[in-house]
Amino acid sequence: MTVLRKAIRVAVLQVGIRKRATFNSLRHSFATHLLEDSYDLRTIQELLGHNQISTTAIYCHVLNEGGRAIISPGDRLTEPDMDSWLR
């Protein structure tokens, strides 16, 4: 793990990121992106190796989208290609 942490630190310095960026930053980013992509907490819990779901649930606060995060099944429908129907 030390080699990975050092590699991240070197990469952060090389690209000039001024914010604190660590191995944990990658874990947090990974978990947040999974939540944004609608993965469930249990899956994320397993991937991150958390023993308690409450530990994983901490990542939910970053979304803060309320009902706007809900996608209707109707929103996933695509319009039919009318040209293919006419052939």
Order of alpha helices (4+ residues) and beta strands (2+ residues): alpha-alpha-alpha-alpha-alpha
